[in-house]
Amino acid sequence: MAFIPTTNGVSVVFEGIQNGIPIVNKFHLNVGTSPDVTLLEDVLDVFQTWMAAYWLQLAHTSYTLARIVAKDISVADGEEAALNLTSGNVGLNTGLAMAANAAVVLSWRTIKTGRSFRGRTYMGGMPNSFLADAQNINSSVAVDIAEAGQALLDAITAAGYTLCVLSKYALKVARIAGLLTEIIGLVVDTKVDSQRRRTAN
């Protein structure tokens, strides 16, 4: 598959683990310029700070965030900077964990409609105490996750970057260049979603 460049684009990947099974989350930024290693390291600092203040506050103790990687996606074989985490990287919620495939979904919204202009973050490794019943999380948890998402938006904006939805395809046809659309809002509902690839099967 041919590489699709994204002008001024940076991807940030959270490489998490729960009981040996990967839990991967990816974010995209428009950094307003051609990224270099110094910029990528600055992006990592923003995400590491947010991770400690919000992400790990929500995650179960069985979840470990092992690595955060920021990569220049404006060119093929772009530079990357990585943060290998060895301490302060484990979820803080005790008790039983939710099922491995269960995820709380944070939906990112842009000014446009359509599949190319909406993103989703599947937050796995959550505690069972978040559940109101077999299909839904507690409404207070949805509020907490929405606050975490807004905090990330605010932190990235304060750093001078823009959190975006990235589209590389339109109607299943590859774009010439990736399209970054600014995220202006978010929605978290109470429904529990699923990511089967996070199970041991």
C-alpha positions as CSV (number, residue, x, y, z in Angstrom):
1,M,0.0,0.0,0.0
2,A,1.5,3.3,-1.1
3,F,2.3,5.9,1.6
4,I,-0.1,8.8,1.8
5,P,1.6,12.0,3.1
6,T,-0.2,14.4,5.4
7,T,1.1,17.9,5.3
8,N,2.2,19.2,8.8
9,G,0.9,15.9,10.2
10,V,2.0,14.1,13.3
11,S,0.7,10.8,14.7
12,V,0.8,10.0,18.4
13,V,0.5,6.4,19.4
14,F,-0.2,5.1,22.9
15,E,1.2,1.5,23.2
16,G,-0.6,0.0,26.1
17,I,-0.6,-3.5,27.5
18,Q,-3.2,-5.4,29.6
19,N,-2.2,-8.9,30.8
20,G,0.2,-9.2,27.8
21,I,-2.4,-8.1,25.2
22,P,-1.7,-4.8,23.3
23,I,-4.1,-1.9,23.7
24,V,-3.2,0.7,21.0
25,N,-4.6,4.2,20.6
26,K,-3.7,6.7,17.9
27,F,-4.2,10.5,17.8
28,H,-3.4,12.9,15.0
29,L,-2.2,16.5,15.1
30,N,-1.7,19.4,12.7
31,V,1.4,21.0,14.0
32,G,1.4,23.9,11.4
33,T,4.9,23.2,10.1
34,S,7.2,20.4,8.9
35,P,7.9,18.4,12.1
36,D,11.3,17.8,13.4
37,V,12.6,15.8,16.4
38,T,12.5,18.8,18.8
39,L,8.8,19.4,17.9
40,L,8.0,15.7,18.3
41,E,9.6,15.7,21.7
42,D,7.5,18.7,22.7
43,V,4.3,16.8,21.5
44,L,5.4,13.9,23.6
45,D,5.7,16.1,26.7
46,V,2.1,17.3,26.2
47,F,0.7,13.8,25.9
48,Q,2.8,12.5,28.8
49,T,1.5,15.2,31.1
50,W,-2.1,14.5,30.0
51,M,-1.6,10.8,30.4
52,A,-0.6,11.1,34.0
53,A,-3.3,13.6,34.9
54,Y,-6.2,11.9,33.1
55,W,-5.6,8.7,31.2
56,L,-4.1,6.7,34.0
57,Q,-6.6,8.1,36.5
58,L,-9.3,6.3,34.4
59,A,-7.5,3.1,33.7
60,H,-7.5,-0.1,35.7
61,T,-4.4,-1.3,37.5
62,S,-4.0,-4.2,35.0
63,Y,-3.3,-1.6,32.3
64,T,0.2,-0.4,31.6
65,L,1.1,2.4,29.1
66,A,4.5,1.1,27.9
67,R,5.3,3.6,25.2
68,I,4.2,6.8,23.5
69,V,5.5,7.4,20.0
70,A,5.2,10.7,18.0
71,K,5.9,10.4,14.3
72,D,6.2,12.8,11.3
73,I,3.6,11.6,8.8
74,S,4.2,14.4,6.3
75,V,6.8,12.3,4.5
76,A,7.5,8.6,4.0
77,D,9.9,7.3,6.6
78,G,9.4,10.4,8.7
79,E,11.3,11.0,11.9
80,E,9.9,9.8,15.2
81,A,10.5,10.4,18.9
82,A,9.5,7.8,21.5
83,L,9.0,7.8,25.2
84,N,9.6,4.5,26.9
85,L,7.8,4.5,30.2
86,T,9.1,2.5,33.2
87,S,7.4,4.2,36.1
88,G,4.2,6.1,36.8
89,N,2.6,4.4,33.8
90,V,0.1,2.0,35.4
91,G,-3.6,2.6,35.7
92,L,-4.8,3.6,39.2
93,N,-8.3,2.1,39.4
94,T,-8.4,-1.0,41.6
95,G,-11.0,-3.8,41.9
96,L,-12.1,-6.0,39.0
97,A,-11.3,-5.0,35.4
98,M,-13.9,-4.8,32.6
99,A,-13.8,-7.5,29.9
100,A,-10.7,-7.2,27.7
101,N,-12.8,-6.4,24.6
102,A,-14.9,-3.7,26.4
103,A,-14.2,-0.1,25.6
104,V,-15.6,3.3,26.5
105,V,-15.7,5.4,23.3
106,L,-14.8,9.0,23.1
107,S,-16.2,10.4,19.8
108,W,-14.4,13.4,18.3
109,R,-16.4,15.9,16.2
110,T,-15.4,18.4,13.6
111,I,-17.3,21.2,11.9
112,K,-18.1,18.8,9.0
113,T,-20.3,15.7,8.9
114,G,-19.5,12.3,7.4
115,R,-17.2,9.4,8.2
116,S,-14.1,11.2,7.0
117,F,-14.7,13.9,9.6
118,R,-15.3,12.0,12.8
119,G,-12.9,10.1,14.9
120,R,-13.2,7.7,17.8
121,T,-10.9,6.8,20.7
122,Y,-11.6,3.3,22.2
123,M,-10.5,3.5,25.8
124,G,-9.7,0.0,27.0
125,G,-8.3,-1.3,30.2
126,M,-11.2,0.2,32.2
127,P,-12.4,-0.9,35.7
128,N,-15.6,-2.9,36.2
129,S,-16.7,-0.3,38.7
130,F,-17.5,2.0,35.7
131,L,-20.4,-0.2,34.7
132,A,-24.0,0.7,35.5
133,D,-25.2,-2.6,33.8
134,A,-24.0,-5.0,31.2
135,Q,-24.4,-2.5,28.4
136,N,-23.7,0.9,29.9
137,I,-21.2,2.8,32.0
138,N,-22.3,5.2,34.7
139,S,-23.3,8.6,33.5
140,S,-20.8,10.2,35.9
141,V,-18.0,8.2,34.2
142,A,-19.1,9.5,30.8
143,V,-18.7,13.0,32.3
144,D,-15.2,12.2,33.6
145,I,-14.1,10.9,30.2
146,A,-15.6,13.9,28.4
147,E,-13.6,16.1,30.8
148,A,-10.4,14.2,30.0
149,G,-11.0,14.6,26.3
150,Q,-11.6,18.3,26.6
151,A,-8.4,18.6,28.7
152,L,-6.5,17.0,25.9
153,L,-7.9,19.4,23.4
154,D,-7.1,22.3,25.6
155,A,-3.5,21.1,26.3
156,I,-2.8,20.6,22.6
157,T,-4.2,24.0,21.7
158,A,-2.2,25.7,24.4
159,A,1.0,24.1,23.0
160,G,0.2,25.6,19.6
161,Y,-1.0,22.5,17.8
162,T,-4.4,21.2,16.7
163,L,-5.9,17.9,17.5
164,C,-7.5,16.5,14.2
165,V,-9.4,13.7,12.5
166,L,-7.2,12.3,9.7
167,S,-8.8,11.0,6.6
168,K,-6.7,9.1,4.0
169,Y,-9.6,7.7,1.9
170,A,-12.9,9.0,0.5
171,L,-15.5,6.5,-0.6
172,K,-12.7,3.8,-0.3
173,V,-10.5,5.7,-2.8
174,A,-7.1,6.8,-1.5
175,R,-6.6,10.6,-1.3
176,I,-3.5,12.2,-2.8
177,A,-2.7,13.6,0.6
178,G,-4.1,13.0,4.0
179,L,-6.8,15.4,5.1
180,L,-6.6,16.8,8.7
181,T,-9.8,18.4,10.0
182,E,-9.7,20.2,13.3
183,I,-11.6,18.7,16.2
184,I,-14.0,21.2,17.8
185,G,-16.0,19.0,20.2
186,L,-16.5,15.6,21.6
187,V,-19.3,13.2,22.7
188,V,-19.2,10.4,25.2
189,D,-22.3,8.3,25.6
190,T,-22.9,5.5,28.2
191,K,-22.9,2.6,25.8
192,V,-20.1,0.1,26.1
193,D,-18.4,-0.7,22.8
194,S,-16.1,-3.5,21.8
195,Q,-12.6,-4.2,20.3
196,R,-12.3,-7.9,19.7
197,R,-8.6,-7.6,18.8
198,R,-7.9,-6.9,22.5
199,T,-9.0,-10.3,23.7
200,A,-6.6,-13.2,24.1
201,N,-8.3,-15.3,21.3
